Amino acid sequence: MKIGFIGVGNMAKSIIAGWLAKKTFRSEDILVHSAHRNNYEKYAKETGVTACDSNTVLAQEADIILLAVKPFVLASIIDEISDVMNENKLIISMASGVSLAEIESQFKDKKIPIIRIMPNVNVEINEGMTAFVRNSSVTDIAYEQAKSLFDSLGRTLEIPEKDFSIFVALAGSSPAYIYYFIDAMARSGVKYGLTKKQATEISAQAVLGSAQKVLATTKSPMDMVDDVCSPGGTTIAGLLAMEEAGFMTAVVKGIDATVLKDQATH
């Protein structure tokens, strides 16, 4: 099986890196093309993936075509590859804000199997979170095959399209917020005499372990907060100080702003 990437930006490279690390694909079975020849040809030489001369050639040779492009160029790319598409090929789109119905309409009368996904950058280290939704032309076999590819990169979840904006905020954009939180923790460590490297390692490992513990238990995160907060202890003092500064409100406002921005692009 061959998979082709139209567009080779950061997210596409993260997905490819994850698959190569897991040996999900042989490097030569990953095809790439983008608008910038120097970039994709250089990337192909560095990684061993196959560079294609055009989107049409890529779509002809690939069994799965992953559209990793900005929404405003999607229609022109579909026009370019439409003639070589058929019901035996699968389109996977991660163009933000472009619905399945919009993509289907661009293929006109062709019944093309289409899956829409939204991954996050952690797929690069096989700890990603990817949302899935499919159109009626995708068979159960094709869907499970595609889903298994992304299961190898972390976790997957099938959700309605109407929930993609909140998924963008909770999974797609949130790594930046979590990096910011880790950096704030690390700077506090520097304030008290640790090196930035030491403080960053301590903070990042604390976030990693805490996240893994949440996923491994049936307890709610707030119950787990209570478990750590001893009566009259240091943790509750710090937690109350964060709440006084508006910690939870700030997080919710950040998520709200992300959702509104994503919806505004539709």
Wavefront OBJ file of the C-alpha trace (Angstrom):
o trace
v 0.000 0.000 0.000
v 1.218 3.485 -0.896
v 0.184 6.722 0.763
v 0.714 10.141 -0.788
v 0.994 13.503 0.932
v -0.070 16.590 -1.009
v 1.531 19.252 1.129
v 4.614 18.629 3.258
v 4.304 21.079 6.138
v 5.025 20.521 9.819
v 1.998 18.311 10.485
v 2.627 16.106 7.440
v 6.257 15.705 8.476
v 5.181 14.816 12.021
v 2.865 12.081 10.720
v 5.528 10.720 8.379
v 8.126 10.743 11.172
v 5.755 8.788 13.394
v 5.072 6.166 10.729
v 8.723 5.787 9.847
v 9.593 5.354 13.523
v 6.950 2.627 13.862
v 7.850 1.103 10.467
v 4.179 1.404 9.497
v 5.310 2.170 5.930
v 8.506 1.641 4.027
v 9.916 5.078 3.273
v 9.683 4.531 -0.501
v 5.930 3.835 -0.178
v 5.334 7.334 1.177
v 4.901 9.749 -1.734
v 5.178 13.533 -1.396
v 4.509 16.602 -3.492
v 3.969 20.269 -2.676
v 4.007 23.660 -4.330
v 7.657 24.157 -3.336
v 9.883 21.798 -5.322
v 13.094 22.576 -3.453
v 11.466 21.851 -0.107
v 9.813 18.528 -0.909
v 12.729 17.213 -2.981
v 15.161 18.056 -0.173
v 12.855 16.412 2.357
v 12.576 13.290 0.191
v 16.367 12.991 -0.032
v 16.725 13.400 3.736
v 14.077 10.818 4.662
v 14.029 8.354 1.758
v 10.390 9.038 0.867
v 9.449 9.292 -2.801
v 9.135 12.717 -4.443
v 6.493 12.993 -7.193
v 6.637 15.529 -10.003
v 2.986 16.551 -9.682
v -0.151 16.088 -7.617
v -1.665 14.106 -10.491
v 1.225 11.610 -10.577
v 0.989 11.238 -6.805
v -2.784 10.614 -6.945
v -2.328 8.034 -9.701
v 0.284 6.051 -7.769
v -1.060 6.295 -4.221
v -3.817 4.157 -2.714
v -4.461 6.787 -0.024
v -4.103 10.504 -0.736
v -3.648 12.692 2.321
v -4.483 16.352 1.733
v -2.205 18.298 4.070
v -2.749 21.770 2.634
v -4.269 25.108 3.592
v -8.048 25.295 3.082
v -7.853 28.029 0.440
v -5.884 25.829 -2.004
v -7.920 22.657 -1.496
v -10.393 23.255 -4.336
v -7.666 23.822 -6.937
v -5.828 20.657 -5.854
v -9.011 18.573 -6.103
v -9.590 19.968 -9.603
v -6.069 18.867 -10.470
v -6.416 15.266 -9.249
v -10.121 14.628 -9.863
v -9.683 12.907 -13.240
v -7.438 10.183 -11.786
v -9.555 9.557 -8.682
v -11.944 6.622 -8.343
v -13.890 4.759 -5.677
v -10.919 2.442 -4.987
v -8.771 5.312 -3.715
v -9.206 6.999 -0.353
v -8.935 10.706 0.361
v -7.909 11.771 3.864
v -8.213 15.506 4.428
v -6.793 17.458 7.330
v -7.633 20.864 5.835
v -9.025 22.798 8.776
v -12.608 23.994 8.513
v -13.438 22.263 5.202
v -16.358 19.863 5.684
v -16.883 16.476 4.089
v -19.818 17.899 2.123
v -17.639 20.670 0.688
v -14.941 18.207 -0.366
v -17.523 15.834 -1.885
v -19.062 18.666 -3.927
v -15.670 19.473 -5.442
v -15.452 15.962 -6.882
v -18.816 16.643 -8.582
v -20.554 13.365 -9.531
v -17.794 11.020 -8.371
v -18.471 9.001 -5.214
v -15.035 9.268 -3.641
v -14.382 7.770 -0.189
v -13.337 10.661 2.066
v -12.192 10.747 5.671
v -11.658 14.020 7.487
v -9.104 14.014 10.306
v -7.602 16.429 12.786
v -4.323 15.203 14.323
v -2.024 17.007 16.717
v 1.753 17.379 16.529
v 2.385 14.624 19.072
v 1.864 12.048 16.315
v 5.573 12.614 15.637
v 6.445 10.690 18.815
v 3.513 8.240 18.528
v 1.592 10.005 21.308
v -0.840 11.950 19.129
v -4.574 12.477 19.340
v -6.513 12.318 16.057
v -10.192 12.969 15.379
v -11.961 11.049 12.582
v -15.172 11.394 10.602
v -16.037 9.720 7.275
v -18.495 10.076 4.419
v -20.926 7.381 3.295
v -18.610 6.166 0.512
v -16.000 4.876 2.977
v -16.428 1.168 3.632
v -15.933 -0.255 7.106
v -12.815 -2.059 5.898
v -11.256 1.102 4.457
v -12.192 3.062 7.567
v -10.649 0.543 9.956
v -7.529 0.397 7.805
v -7.137 4.187 7.903
v -7.922 4.334 11.604
v -5.307 1.667 12.372
v -2.675 3.811 10.657
v -3.355 6.652 13.058
v -3.819 4.336 16.039
v -0.127 3.568 15.538
v 0.557 7.273 16.149
v -1.295 7.520 19.462
v -5.040 7.618 20.122
v -7.969 8.169 17.759
v -11.573 9.194 18.294
v -14.526 9.254 15.903
v -16.565 12.413 16.526
v -19.272 14.340 14.620
v -18.066 17.130 12.351
v -19.845 19.711 14.486
v -17.370 18.903 17.288
v -14.215 19.433 15.233
v -13.757 23.031 16.439
v -13.658 22.037 20.101
v -11.343 19.150 19.191
v -9.010 21.672 17.535
v -8.872 23.567 20.829
v -8.550 20.566 23.168
v -6.082 18.562 21.072
v -4.786 20.525 18.088
v -3.880 23.833 19.713
v -3.433 22.666 23.295
v 0.147 21.376 22.918
v 1.189 25.037 22.591
v -0.707 25.883 25.777
v 0.864 22.947 27.604
v 4.352 23.943 26.413
v 3.586 27.426 27.754
v 2.526 25.979 31.115
v 5.682 23.864 31.306
v 7.798 26.918 30.526
v 6.026 28.948 33.222
v 6.702 26.144 35.718
v 10.340 26.009 34.623
v 10.799 29.771 35.020
v 9.487 29.448 38.565
v 12.182 26.830 39.130
v 14.826 29.214 37.798
v 13.524 31.859 40.208
v 14.435 29.527 43.060
v 17.892 28.605 41.775
v 17.490 25.673 39.390
v 18.946 25.819 35.891
v 16.392 26.216 33.113
v 17.277 22.742 31.823
v 16.736 21.146 35.235
v 13.494 22.995 35.844
v 12.162 22.163 32.365
v 12.944 18.451 32.783
v 11.248 18.342 36.191
v 8.166 20.202 34.931
v 7.814 18.229 31.681
v 8.131 14.883 33.449
v 5.524 15.956 36.012
v 3.086 16.840 33.199
v 3.835 13.583 31.345
v 3.362 11.380 34.401
v 0.210 13.224 35.464
v -1.348 12.854 31.995
v -0.536 9.147 31.890
v -2.091 8.687 35.326
v -5.314 10.430 34.210
v -5.567 8.052 31.234
v -4.877 5.022 33.408
v -7.607 5.616 36.006
v -11.381 5.951 36.152
v -11.110 8.825 38.655
v -11.964 12.326 37.516
v -9.065 14.805 37.326
v -10.655 16.859 40.125
v -10.779 13.785 42.391
v -7.091 13.329 41.660
v -6.480 16.969 42.592
v -8.095 16.258 45.963
v -5.859 13.197 46.408
v -2.735 15.363 46.132
v -4.006 18.189 48.348
v -3.273 17.338 51.974
v -5.192 19.345 54.598
v -3.289 22.526 55.380
v -0.537 21.532 52.962
v 1.623 23.200 50.339
v -0.359 21.948 47.335
v -3.694 23.420 48.380
v -1.957 26.721 49.143
v -0.502 26.825 45.643
v -3.759 25.718 44.013
v -5.798 28.412 45.764
v -3.228 31.037 44.762
v -3.534 29.932 41.111
v -7.319 30.096 41.312
v -7.138 33.578 42.855
v -5.073 34.609 39.817
v -7.779 33.193 37.519
v -6.150 29.942 36.388
v -9.279 27.982 35.396
v -10.995 31.045 33.922
v -7.897 31.788 31.832
v -7.843 28.226 30.474
v -11.540 28.299 29.545
v -11.172 31.717 27.900
v -8.248 30.398 25.869
v -10.303 27.432 24.668
v -13.234 29.748 23.841
v -10.981 32.004 21.754
v -9.575 29.005 19.873
v -13.043 27.637 19.065
v -14.302 31.028 17.890
v -11.264 31.541 15.664
v -11.658 28.081 14.110
v -15.368 28.620 13.482
v -14.665 32.014 11.917
v -12.544 30.322 9.229
v -15.434 28.096 8.030
l 1 2 3 4 5 6 7 8 9 10 11 12 13 14 15 16 17 18 19 20 21 22 23 24 25 26 27 28 29 30 31 32 33 34 35 36 37 38 39 40 41 42 43 44 45 46 47 48 49 50 51 52 53 54 55 56 57 58 59 60 61 62 63 64 65 66 67 68 69 70 71 72 73 74 75 76 77 78 79 80 81 82 83 84 85 86 87 88 89 90 91 92 93 94 95 96 97 98 99 100 101 102 103 104 105 106 107 108 109 110 111 112 113 114 115 116 117 118 119 120 121 122 123 124 125 126 127 128 129 130 131 132 133 134 135 136 137 138 139 140 141 142 143 144 145 146 147 148 149 150 151 152 153 154 155 156 157 158 159 160 161 162 163 164 165 166 167 168 169 170 171 172 173 174 175 176 177 178 179 180 181 182 183 184 185 186 187 188 189 190 191 192 193 194 195 196 197 198 199 200 201 202 203 204 205 206 207 208 209 210 211 212 213 214 215 216 217 218 219 220 221 222 223 224 225 226 227 228 229 230 231 232 233 234 235 236 237 238 239 240 241 242 243 244 245 246 247 248 249 250 251 252 253 254 255 256 257 258 259 260 261 262 263 264 265 266
